[in-house]
Amino acid sequence: MATVSDDLKLALLRLLVEGHEDKVISKRLGISLRTYQRHLAEIMKRIGARNRSHGGYLVHKMRLLYRDS
């Protein structure tokens, strides 16, 4: 399986944190809903999120959307 680019991961996380629905996010990213859900599940597992809300909290707490300056 191909790895997901960092840019795609960041875009996925940004849209998720903004509160968009799965269908909207997958469409904006140009990937199928199933592919989006697979990528999301992988990310959620890696950060230890129990659900979408917890995932959003952890993304913020871990500063995953901020680039080092």
mmCIF file of the N, C-alpha and C atoms, coordinates in Angstrom:
data_MODEL
# 
_entry.id   MODEL 
# 
loop_
_atom_site.group_PDB 
_atom_site.id 
_atom_site.type_symbol 
_atom_site.label_atom_id 
_atom_site.label_alt_id 
_atom_site.label_comp_id 
_atom_site.label_asym_id 
_atom_site.label_entity_id 
_atom_site.label_seq_id 
_atom_site.pdbx_PDB_ins_code 
_atom_site.Cartn_x 
_atom_site.Cartn_y 
_atom_site.Cartn_z 
_atom_site.occupancy 
_atom_site.B_iso_or_equiv 
_atom_site.pdbx_formal_charge 
_atom_site.auth_seq_id 
_atom_site.auth_comp_id 
_atom_site.auth_asym_id 
_atom_site.auth_atom_id 
_atom_site.pdbx_PDB_model_num 
ATOM 1   N N  . MET A 1 1  ? 0.835   -1.172 0.000  1.00 0.00 ? 1  MET A N  1 
ATOM 2   C CA . MET A 1 1  ? 0.000   0.000  0.000  1.00 0.00 ? 1  MET A CA 1 
ATOM 3   C C  . MET A 1 1  ? 0.887   1.246  0.000  1.00 0.00 ? 1  MET A C  1 
ATOM 4   N N  . ALA A 1 2  ? 0.528   2.219  -0.786 1.00 0.00 ? 2  ALA A N  1 
ATOM 5   C CA . ALA A 1 2  ? 1.294   3.452  -0.873 1.00 0.00 ? 2  ALA A CA 1 
ATOM 6   C C  . ALA A 1 2  ? 1.102   4.271  0.396  1.00 0.00 ? 2  ALA A C  1 
ATOM 7   N N  . THR A 1 3  ? 2.142   4.991  0.773  1.00 0.00 ? 3  THR A N  1 
ATOM 8   C CA . THR A 1 3  ? 2.025   5.852  1.943  1.00 0.00 ? 3  THR A CA 1 
ATOM 9   C C  . THR A 1 3  ? 1.362   7.162  1.544  1.00 0.00 ? 3  THR A C  1 
ATOM 10  N N  . VAL A 1 4  ? 0.704   7.756  2.490  1.00 0.00 ? 4  VAL A N  1 
ATOM 11  C CA . VAL A 1 4  ? 0.005   9.008  2.251  1.00 0.00 ? 4  VAL A CA 1 
ATOM 12  C C  . VAL A 1 4  ? 0.994   10.149 2.438  1.00 0.00 ? 4  VAL A C  1 
ATOM 13  N N  . SER A 1 5  ? 0.985   11.101 1.512  1.00 0.00 ? 5  SER A N  1 
ATOM 14  C CA . SER A 1 5  ? 1.918   12.222 1.615  1.00 0.00 ? 5  SER A CA 1 
ATOM 15  C C  . SER A 1 5  ? 1.592   13.069 2.841  1.00 0.00 ? 5  SER A C  1 
ATOM 16  N N  . ASP A 1 6  ? 2.611   13.743 3.343  1.00 0.00 ? 6  ASP A N  1 
ATOM 17  C CA . ASP A 1 6  ? 2.413   14.615 4.494  1.00 0.00 ? 6  ASP A CA 1 
ATOM 18  C C  . ASP A 1 6  ? 1.408   15.714 4.186  1.00 0.00 ? 6  ASP A C  1 
ATOM 19  N N  . ASP A 1 7  ? 1.442   16.243 2.957  1.00 0.00 ? 7  ASP A N  1 
ATOM 20  C CA . ASP A 1 7  ? 0.506   17.296 2.573  1.00 0.00 ? 7  ASP A CA 1 
ATOM 21  C C  . ASP A 1 7  ? -0.937  16.798 2.621  1.00 0.00 ? 7  ASP A C  1 
ATOM 22  N N  . LEU A 1 8  ? -1.163  15.574 2.154  1.00 0.00 ? 8  LEU A N  1 
ATOM 23  C CA . LEU A 1 8  ? -2.508  15.010 2.184  1.00 0.00 ? 8  LEU A CA 1 
ATOM 24  C C  . LEU A 1 8  ? -2.959  14.787 3.620  1.00 0.00 ? 8  LEU A C  1 
ATOM 25  N N  . LYS A 1 9  ? -2.063  14.302 4.464  1.00 0.00 ? 9  LYS A N  1 
ATOM 26  C CA . LYS A 1 9  ? -2.394  14.086 5.869  1.00 0.00 ? 9  LYS A CA 1 
ATOM 27  C C  . LYS A 1 9  ? -2.776  15.400 6.537  1.00 0.00 ? 9  LYS A C  1 
ATOM 28  N N  . LEU A 1 10 ? -2.000  16.438 6.282  1.00 0.00 ? 10 LEU A N  1 
ATOM 29  C CA . LEU A 1 10 ? -2.287  17.741 6.877  1.00 0.00 ? 10 LEU A CA 1 
ATOM 30  C C  . LEU A 1 10 ? -3.619  18.288 6.386  1.00 0.00 ? 10 LEU A C  1 
ATOM 31  N N  . ALA A 1 11 ? -3.880  18.160 5.089  1.00 0.00 ? 11 ALA A N  1 
ATOM 32  C CA . ALA A 1 11 ? -5.145  18.634 4.527  1.00 0.00 ? 11 ALA A CA 1 
ATOM 33  C C  . ALA A 1 11 ? -6.312  17.870 5.156  1.00 0.00 ? 11 ALA A C  1 
ATOM 34  N N  . LEU A 1 12 ? -6.169  16.578 5.285  1.00 0.00 ? 12 LEU A N  1 
ATOM 35  C CA . LEU A 1 12 ? -7.203  15.743 5.897  1.00 0.00 ? 12 LEU A CA 1 
ATOM 36  C C  . LEU A 1 12 ? -7.465  16.201 7.331  1.00 0.00 ? 12 LEU A C  1 
ATOM 37  N N  . LEU A 1 13 ? -6.404  16.395 8.094  1.00 0.00 ? 13 LEU A N  1 
ATOM 38  C CA . LEU A 1 13 ? -6.553  16.812 9.480  1.00 0.00 ? 13 LEU A CA 1 
ATOM 39  C C  . LEU A 1 13 ? -7.179  18.196 9.596  1.00 0.00 ? 13 LEU A C  1 
ATOM 40  N N  . ARG A 1 14 ? -6.755  19.124 8.732  1.00 0.00 ? 14 ARG A N  1 
ATOM 41  C CA . ARG A 1 14 ? -7.327  20.478 8.768  1.00 0.00 ? 14 ARG A CA 1 
ATOM 42  C C  . ARG A 1 14 ? -8.832  20.442 8.534  1.00 0.00 ? 14 ARG A C  1 
ATOM 43  N N  . LEU A 1 15 ? -9.242  19.715 7.497  1.00 0.00 ? 15 LEU A N  1 
ATOM 44  C CA . LEU A 1 15 ? -10.668 19.637 7.174  1.00 0.00 ? 15 LEU A CA 1 
ATOM 45  C C  . LEU A 1 15 ? -11.445 18.935 8.279  1.00 0.00 ? 15 LEU A C  1 
ATOM 46  N N  . LEU A 1 16 ? -10.855 17.927 8.881  1.00 0.00 ? 16 LEU A N  1 
ATOM 47  C CA . LEU A 1 16 ? -11.490 17.213 9.980  1.00 0.00 ? 16 LEU A CA 1 
ATOM 48  C C  . LEU A 1 16 ? -11.693 18.144 11.173 1.00 0.00 ? 16 LEU A C  1 
ATOM 49  N N  . VAL A 1 17 ? -10.645 18.875 11.541 1.00 0.00 ? 17 VAL A N  1 
ATOM 50  C CA . VAL A 1 17 ? -10.714 19.787 12.680 1.00 0.00 ? 17 VAL A CA 1 
ATOM 51  C C  . VAL A 1 17 ? -11.707 20.920 12.414 1.00 0.00 ? 17 VAL A C  1 
ATOM 52  N N  . GLU A 1 18 ? -11.835 21.319 11.155 1.00 0.00 ? 18 GLU A N  1 
ATOM 53  C CA . GLU A 1 18 ? -12.805 22.359 10.798 1.00 0.00 ? 18 GLU A CA 1 
ATOM 54  C C  . GLU A 1 18 ? -14.240 21.855 10.922 1.00 0.00 ? 18 GLU A C  1 
ATOM 55  N N  . GLY A 1 19 ? -14.415 20.543 11.056 1.00 0.00 ? 19 GLY A N  1 
ATOM 56  C CA . GLY A 1 19 ? -15.735 19.985 11.305 1.00 0.00 ? 19 GLY A CA 1 
ATOM 57  C C  . GLY A 1 19 ? -16.494 19.524 10.074 1.00 0.00 ? 19 GLY A C  1 
ATOM 58  N N  . HIS A 1 20 ? -15.805 19.363 8.947  1.00 0.00 ? 20 HIS A N  1 
ATOM 59  C CA . HIS A 1 20 ? -16.473 18.915 7.730  1.00 0.00 ? 20 HIS A CA 1 
ATOM 60  C C  . HIS A 1 20 ? -16.851 17.442 7.822  1.00 0.00 ? 20 HIS A C  1 
ATOM 61  N N  . GLU A 1 21 ? -17.885 17.065 7.108  1.00 0.00 ? 21 GLU A N  1 
ATOM 62  C CA . GLU A 1 21 ? -18.319 15.668 7.056  1.00 0.00 ? 21 GLU A CA 1 
ATOM 63  C C  . GLU A 1 21 ? -17.355 14.864 6.184  1.00 0.00 ? 21 GLU A C  1 
ATOM 64  N N  . ASP A 1 22 ? -17.343 13.558 6.413  1.00 0.00 ? 22 ASP A N  1 
ATOM 65  C CA . ASP A 1 22 ? -16.445 12.670 5.686  1.00 0.00 ? 22 ASP A CA 1 
ATOM 66  C C  . ASP A 1 22 ? -16.602 12.801 4.169  1.00 0.00 ? 22 ASP A C  1 
ATOM 67  N N  . LYS A 1 23 ? -17.840 12.844 3.692  1.00 0.00 ? 23 LYS A N  1 
ATOM 68  C CA . LYS A 1 23 ? -18.081 12.932 2.245  1.00 0.00 ? 23 LYS A CA 1 
ATOM 69  C C  . LYS A 1 23 ? -17.487 14.205 1.663  1.00 0.00 ? 23 LYS A C  1 
ATOM 70  N N  . VAL A 1 24 ? -17.622 15.290 2.396  1.00 0.00 ? 24 VAL A N  1 
ATOM 71  C CA . VAL A 1 24 ? -17.095 16.578 1.948  1.00 0.00 ? 24 VAL A CA 1 
ATOM 72  C C  . VAL A 1 24 ? -15.570 16.541 1.899  1.00 0.00 ? 24 VAL A C  1 
ATOM 73  N N  . ILE A 1 25 ? -14.968 15.992 2.934  1.00 0.00 ? 25 ILE A N  1 
ATOM 74  C CA . ILE A 1 25 ? -13.507 15.924 2.998  1.00 0.00 ? 25 ILE A CA 1 
ATOM 75  C C  . ILE A 1 25 ? -12.965 15.068 1.864  1.00 0.00 ? 25 ILE A C  1 
ATOM 76  N N  . SER A 1 26 ? -13.540 13.903 1.654  1.00 0.00 ? 26 SER A N  1 
ATOM 77  C CA . SER A 1 26 ? -13.043 13.016 0.598  1.00 0.00 ? 26 SER A CA 1 
ATOM 78  C C  . SER A 1 26 ? -13.176 13.678 -0.772 1.00 0.00 ? 26 SER A C  1 
ATOM 79  N N  . LYS A 1 27 ? -14.274 14.380 -0.982 1.00 0.00 ? 27 LYS A N  1 
ATOM 80  C CA . LYS A 1 27 ? -14.480 15.065 -2.263 1.00 0.00 ? 27 LYS A CA 1 
ATOM 81  C C  . LYS A 1 27 ? -13.450 16.172 -2.459 1.00 0.00 ? 27 LYS A C  1 
ATOM 82  N N  . ARG A 1 28 ? -13.218 16.959 -1.419 1.00 0.00 ? 28 ARG A N  1 
ATOM 83  C CA . ARG A 1 28 ? -12.224 18.046 -1.516 1.00 0.00 ? 28 ARG A CA 1 
ATOM 84  C C  . ARG A 1 28 ? -10.814 17.514 -1.755 1.00 0.00 ? 28 ARG A C  1 
ATOM 85  N N  . LEU A 1 29 ? -10.522 16.354 -1.187 1.00 0.00 ? 29 LEU A N  1 
ATOM 86  C CA . LEU A 1 29 ? -9.188  15.762 -1.359 1.00 0.00 ? 29 LEU A CA 1 
ATOM 87  C C  . LEU A 1 29 ? -9.068  14.990 -2.670 1.00 0.00 ? 29 LEU A C  1 
ATOM 88  N N  . GLY A 1 30 ? -10.194 14.751 -3.323 1.00 0.00 ? 30 GLY A N  1 
ATOM 89  C CA . GLY A 1 30 ? -10.172 14.033 -4.589 1.00 0.00 ? 30 GLY A CA 1 
ATOM 90  C C  . GLY A 1 30 ? -9.916  12.545 -4.445 1.00 0.00 ? 30 GLY A C  1 
ATOM 91  N N  . ILE A 1 31 ? -10.359 11.992 -3.324 1.00 0.00 ? 31 ILE A N  1 
ATOM 92  C CA . ILE A 1 31 ? -10.204 10.557 -3.093 1.00 0.00 ? 31 ILE A CA 1 
ATOM 93  C C  . ILE A 1 31 ? -11.565 9.971  -2.740 1.00 0.00 ? 31 ILE A C  1 
ATOM 94  N N  . SER A 1 32 ? -11.683 8.665  -2.850 1.00 0.00 ? 32 SER A N  1 
ATOM 95  C CA . SER A 1 32 ? -12.959 8.023  -2.527 1.00 0.00 ? 32 SER A CA 1 
ATOM 96  C C  . SER A 1 32 ? -13.212 8.096  -1.028 1.00 0.00 ? 32 SER A C  1 
ATOM 97  N N  . LEU A 1 33 ? -14.468 7.996  -0.659 1.00 0.00 ? 33 LEU A N  1 
ATOM 98  C CA . LEU A 1 33 ? -14.844 8.018  0.751  1.00 0.00 ? 33 LEU A CA 1 
ATOM 99  C C  . LEU A 1 33 ? -14.159 6.883  1.501  1.00 0.00 ? 33 LEU A C  1 
ATOM 100 N N  . ARG A 1 34 ? -14.141 5.723  0.903  1.00 0.00 ? 34 ARG A N  1 
ATOM 101 C CA . ARG A 1 34 ? -13.507 4.548  1.533  1.00 0.00 ? 34 ARG A CA 1 
ATOM 102 C C  . ARG A 1 34 ? -12.012 4.775  1.769  1.00 0.00 ? 34 ARG A C  1 
ATOM 103 N N  . THR A 1 35 ? -11.329 5.352  0.780  1.00 0.00 ? 35 THR A N  1 
ATOM 104 C CA . THR A 1 35 ? -9.899  5.643  0.913  1.00 0.00 ? 35 THR A CA 1 
ATOM 105 C C  . THR A 1 35 ? -9.671  6.675  2.017  1.00 0.00 ? 35 THR A C  1 
ATOM 106 N N  . TYR A 1 36 ? -10.512 7.704  2.025  1.00 0.00 ? 36 TYR A N  1 
ATOM 107 C CA . TYR A 1 36 ? -10.420 8.723  3.072  1.00 0.00 ? 36 TYR A CA 1 
ATOM 108 C C  . TYR A 1 36 ? -10.580 8.081  4.453  1.00 0.00 ? 36 TYR A C  1 
ATOM 109 N N  . GLN A 1 37 ? -11.587 7.236  4.598  1.00 0.00 ? 37 GLN A N  1 
ATOM 110 C CA . GLN A 1 37 ? -11.847 6.601  5.893  1.00 0.00 ? 37 GLN A CA 1 
ATOM 111 C C  . GLN A 1 37 ? -10.689 5.713  6.321  1.00 0.00 ? 37 GLN A C  1 
ATOM 112 N N  . ARG A 1 38 ? -10.060 5.060  5.367  1.00 0.00 ? 38 ARG A N  1 
ATOM 113 C CA . ARG A 1 38 ? -8.900  4.218  5.682  1.00 0.00 ? 38 ARG A CA 1 
ATOM 114 C C  . ARG A 1 38 ? -7.736  5.084  6.183  1.00 0.00 ? 38 ARG A C  1 
ATOM 115 N N  . HIS A 1 39 ? -7.481  6.204  5.493  1.00 0.00 ? 39 HIS A N  1 
ATOM 116 C CA . HIS A 1 39 ? -6.412  7.112  5.924  1.00 0.00 ? 39 HIS A CA 1 
ATOM 117 C C  . HIS A 1 39 ? -6.718  7.703  7.297  1.00 0.00 ? 39 HIS A C  1 
ATOM 118 N N  . LEU A 1 40 ? -7.962  8.097  7.506  1.00 0.00 ? 40 LEU A N  1 
ATOM 119 C CA . LEU A 1 40 ? -8.367  8.671  8.791  1.00 0.00 ? 40 LEU A CA 1 
ATOM 120 C C  . LEU A 1 40 ? -8.183  7.652  9.914  1.00 0.00 ? 40 LEU A C  1 
ATOM 121 N N  . ALA A 1 41 ? -8.602  6.435  9.682  1.00 0.00 ? 41 ALA A N  1 
ATOM 122 C CA . ALA A 1 41 ? -8.464  5.382  10.700 1.00 0.00 ? 41 ALA A CA 1 
ATOM 123 C C  . ALA A 1 41 ? -6.998  5.172  11.064 1.00 0.00 ? 41 ALA A C  1 
ATOM 124 N N  . GLU A 1 42 ? -6.123  5.204  10.076 1.00 0.00 ? 42 GLU A N  1 
ATOM 125 C CA . GLU A 1 42 ? -4.688  5.034  10.321 1.00 0.00 ? 42 GLU A CA 1 
ATOM 126 C C  . GLU A 1 42 ? -4.156  6.182  11.176 1.00 0.00 ? 42 GLU A C  1 
ATOM 127 N N  . ILE A 1 43 ? -4.538  7.404  10.830 1.00 0.00 ? 43 ILE A N  1 
ATOM 128 C CA . ILE A 1 43 ? -4.082  8.572  11.585 1.00 0.00 ? 43 ILE A CA 1 
ATOM 129 C C  . ILE A 1 43 ? -4.622  8.526  13.010 1.00 0.00 ? 43 ILE A C  1 
ATOM 130 N N  . MET A 1 44 ? -5.909  8.220  13.156 1.00 0.00 ? 44 MET A N  1 
ATOM 131 C CA . MET A 1 44 ? -6.526  8.169  14.481 1.00 0.00 ? 44 MET A CA 1 
ATOM 132 C C  . MET A 1 44 ? -5.849  7.111  15.361 1.00 0.00 ? 44 MET A C  1 
ATOM 133 N N  . LYS A 1 45 ? -5.521  5.993  14.761 1.00 0.00 ? 45 LYS A N  1 
ATOM 134 C CA . LYS A 1 45 ? -4.836  4.938  15.509 1.00 0.00 ? 45 LYS A CA 1 
ATOM 135 C C  . LYS A 1 45 ? -3.457  5.405  15.952 1.00 0.00 ? 45 LYS A C  1 
ATOM 136 N N  . ARG A 1 46 ? -2.734  6.063  15.052 1.00 0.00 ? 46 ARG A N  1 
ATOM 137 C CA . ARG A 1 46 ? -1.380  6.533  15.375 1.00 0.00 ? 46 ARG A CA 1 
ATOM 138 C C  . ARG A 1 46 ? -1.359  7.543  16.505 1.00 0.00 ? 46 ARG A C  1 
ATOM 139 N N  . ILE A 1 47 ? -2.370  8.424  16.551 1.00 0.00 ? 47 ILE A N  1 
ATOM 140 C CA . ILE A 1 47 ? -2.376  9.443  17.600 1.00 0.00 ? 47 ILE A CA 1 
ATOM 141 C C  . ILE A 1 47 ? -3.122  8.984  18.846 1.00 0.00 ? 47 ILE A C  1 
ATOM 142 N N  . GLY A 1 48 ? -3.762  7.819  18.781 1.00 0.00 ? 48 GLY A N  1 
ATOM 143 C CA . GLY A 1 48 ? -4.446  7.254  19.941 1.00 0.00 ? 48 GLY A CA 1 
ATOM 144 C C  . GLY A 1 48 ? -5.819  7.840  20.200 1.00 0.00 ? 48 GLY A C  1 
ATOM 145 N N  . ALA A 1 49 ? -6.479  8.297  19.151 1.00 0.00 ? 49 ALA A N  1 
ATOM 146 C CA . ALA A 1 49 ? -7.804  8.906  19.297 1.00 0.00 ? 49 ALA A CA 1 
ATOM 147 C C  . ALA A 1 49 ? -8.894  7.850  19.393 1.00 0.00 ? 49 ALA A C  1 
ATOM 148 N N  . ARG A 1 50 ? -9.851  8.094  20.274 1.00 0.00 ? 50 ARG A N  1 
ATOM 149 C CA . ARG A 1 50 ? -10.973 7.173  20.456 1.00 0.00 ? 50 ARG A CA 1 
ATOM 150 C C  . ARG A 1 50 ? -12.112 7.465  19.491 1.00 0.00 ? 50 ARG A C  1 
ATOM 151 N N  . ASN A 1 51 ? -12.236 8.729  19.087 1.00 0.00 ? 51 ASN A N  1 
ATOM 152 C CA . ASN A 1 51 ? -13.292 9.139  18.163 1.00 0.00 ? 51 ASN A CA 1 
ATOM 153 C C  . ASN A 1 51 ? -12.870 10.450 17.495 1.00 0.00 ? 51 ASN A C  1 
ATOM 154 N N  . ARG A 1 52 ? -13.735 10.998 16.637 1.00 0.00 ? 52 ARG A N  1 
ATOM 155 C CA . ARG A 1 52 ? -13.389 12.214 15.892 1.00 0.00 ? 52 ARG A CA 1 
ATOM 156 C C  . ARG A 1 52 ? -13.135 13.402 16.818 1.00 0.00 ? 52 ARG A C  1 
ATOM 157 N N  . SER A 1 53 ? -13.961 13.557 17.840 1.00 0.00 ? 53 SER A N  1 
ATOM 158 C CA . SER A 1 53 ? -13.787 14.680 18.766 1.00 0.00 ? 53 SER A CA 1 
ATOM 159 C C  . SER A 1 53 ? -12.462 14.565 19.509 1.00 0.00 ? 53 SER A C  1 
ATOM 160 N N  . HIS A 1 54 ? -12.183 13.385 19.995 1.00 0.00 ? 54 HIS A N  1 
ATOM 161 C CA . HIS A 1 54 ? -10.922 13.149 20.687 1.00 0.00 ? 54 HIS A CA 1 
ATOM 162 C C  . HIS A 1 54 ? -9.755  13.360 19.730 1.00 0.00 ? 54 HIS A C  1 
ATOM 163 N N  . GLY A 1 55 ? -9.936  12.943 18.481 1.00 0.00 ? 55 GLY A N  1 
ATOM 164 C CA . GLY A 1 55 ? -8.904  13.149 17.467 1.00 0.00 ? 55 GLY A CA 1 
ATOM 165 C C  . GLY A 1 55 ? -8.616  14.623 17.251 1.00 0.00 ? 55 GLY A C  1 
ATOM 166 N N  . GLY A 1 56 ? -9.677  15.436 17.155 1.00 0.00 ? 56 GLY A N  1 
ATOM 167 C CA . GLY A 1 56 ? -9.492  16.876 16.990 1.00 0.00 ? 56 GLY A CA 1 
ATOM 168 C C  . GLY A 1 56 ? -8.744  17.488 18.161 1.00 0.00 ? 56 GLY A C  1 
ATOM 169 N N  . TYR A 1 57 ? -9.098  17.049 19.357 1.00 0.00 ? 57 TYR A N  1 
ATOM 170 C CA . TYR A 1 57 ? -8.412  17.517 20.563 1.00 0.00 ? 57 TYR A CA 1 
ATOM 171 C C  . TYR A 1 57 ? -6.929  17.146 20.519 1.00 0.00 ? 57 TYR A C  1 
ATOM 172 N N  . LEU A 1 58 ? -6.644  15.894 20.188 1.00 0.00 ? 58 LEU A N  1 
ATOM 173 C CA . LEU A 1 58 ? -5.252  15.441 20.157 1.00 0.00 ? 58 LEU A CA 1 
ATOM 174 C C  . LEU A 1 58 ? -4.449  16.141 19.057 1.00 0.00 ? 58 LEU A C  1 
ATOM 175 N N  . VAL A 1 59 ? -5.076  16.366 17.918 1.00 0.00 ? 59 VAL A N  1 
ATOM 176 C CA . VAL A 1 59 ? -4.391  17.091 16.825 1.00 0.00 ? 59 VAL A CA 1 
ATOM 177 C C  . VAL A 1 59 ? -3.970  18.460 17.325 1.00 0.00 ? 59 VAL A C  1 
ATOM 178 N N  . HIS A 1 60 ? -4.863  19.132 18.045 1.00 0.00 ? 60 HIS A N  1 
ATOM 179 C CA . HIS A 1 60 ? -4.544  20.454 18.582 1.00 0.00 ? 60 HIS A CA 1 
ATOM 180 C C  . HIS A 1 60 ? -3.460  20.351 19.659 1.00 0.00 ? 60 HIS A C  1 
ATOM 181 N N  . LYS A 1 61 ? -3.654  19.432 20.606 1.00 0.00 ? 61 LYS A N  1 
ATOM 182 C CA . LYS A 1 61 ? -2.718  19.280 21.722 1.00 0.00 ? 61 LYS A CA 1 
ATOM 183 C C  . LYS A 1 61 ? -1.311  18.916 21.234 1.00 0.00 ? 61 LYS A C  1 
ATOM 184 N N  . MET A 1 62 ? -1.248  18.056 20.219 1.00 0.00 ? 62 MET A N  1 
ATOM 185 C CA . MET A 1 62 ? 0.042   17.604 19.692 1.00 0.00 ? 62 MET A CA 1 
ATOM 186 C C  . MET A 1 62 ? 0.618   18.582 18.660 1.00 0.00 ? 62 MET A C  1 
ATOM 187 N N  . ARG A 1 63 ? -0.159  19.638 18.375 1.00 0.00 ? 63 ARG A N  1 
ATOM 188 C CA . ARG A 1 63 ? 0.263   20.678 17.426 1.00 0.00 ? 63 ARG A CA 1 
ATOM 189 C C  . ARG A 1 63 ? 0.613   20.082 16.057 1.00 0.00 ? 63 ARG A C  1 
ATOM 190 N N  . LEU A 1 64 ? -0.202  19.156 15.599 1.00 0.00 ? 64 LEU A N  1 
ATOM 191 C CA . LEU A 1 64 ? 0.068   18.472 14.338 1.00 0.00 ? 64 LEU A CA 1 
ATOM 192 C C  . LEU A 1 64 ? -0.182  19.342 13.117 1.00 0.00 ? 64 LEU A C  1 
ATOM 193 N N  . LEU A 1 65 ? -0.926  20.420 13.271 1.00 0.00 ? 65 LEU A N  1 
ATOM 194 C CA . LEU A 1 65 ? -1.220  21.282 12.130 1.00 0.00 ? 65 LEU A CA 1 
ATOM 195 C C  . LEU A 1 65 ? -0.274  22.475 12.042 1.00 0.00 ? 65 LEU A C  1 
ATOM 196 N N  . TYR A 1 66 ? 0.666   22.541 12.943 1.00 0.00 ? 66 TYR A N  1 
ATOM 197 C CA . TYR A 1 66 ? 1.614   23.651 12.943 1.00 0.00 ? 66 TYR A CA 1 
ATOM 198 C C  . TYR A 1 66 ? 2.956   23.185 12.442 1.00 0.00 ? 66 TYR A C  1 
ATOM 199 N N  . ARG A 1 67 ? 3.499   23.921 11.512 1.00 0.00 ? 67 ARG A N  1 
ATOM 200 C CA . ARG A 1 67 ? 4.840   23.618 11.001 1.00 0.00 ? 67 ARG A CA 1 
ATOM 201 C C  . ARG A 1 67 ? 5.859   24.262 11.928 1.00 0.00 ? 67 ARG A C  1 
ATOM 202 N N  . ASP A 1 68 ? 6.980   23.578 12.113 1.00 0.00 ? 68 ASP A N  1 
ATOM 203 C CA . ASP A 1 68 ? 8.070   24.170 12.901 1.00 0.00 ? 68 ASP A CA 1 
ATOM 204 C C  . ASP A 1 68 ? 8.593   25.386 12.172 1.00 0.00 ? 68 ASP A C  1 
ATOM 205 N N  . SER A 1 69 ? 8.801   26.453 12.921 1.00 0.00 ? 69 SER A N  1 
ATOM 206 C CA . SER A 1 69 ? 9.319   27.669 12.274 1.00 0.00 ? 69 SER A CA 1 
ATOM 207 C C  . SER A 1 69 ? 10.712  27.989 12.716 1.00 0.00 ? 69 SER A C  1 
# 
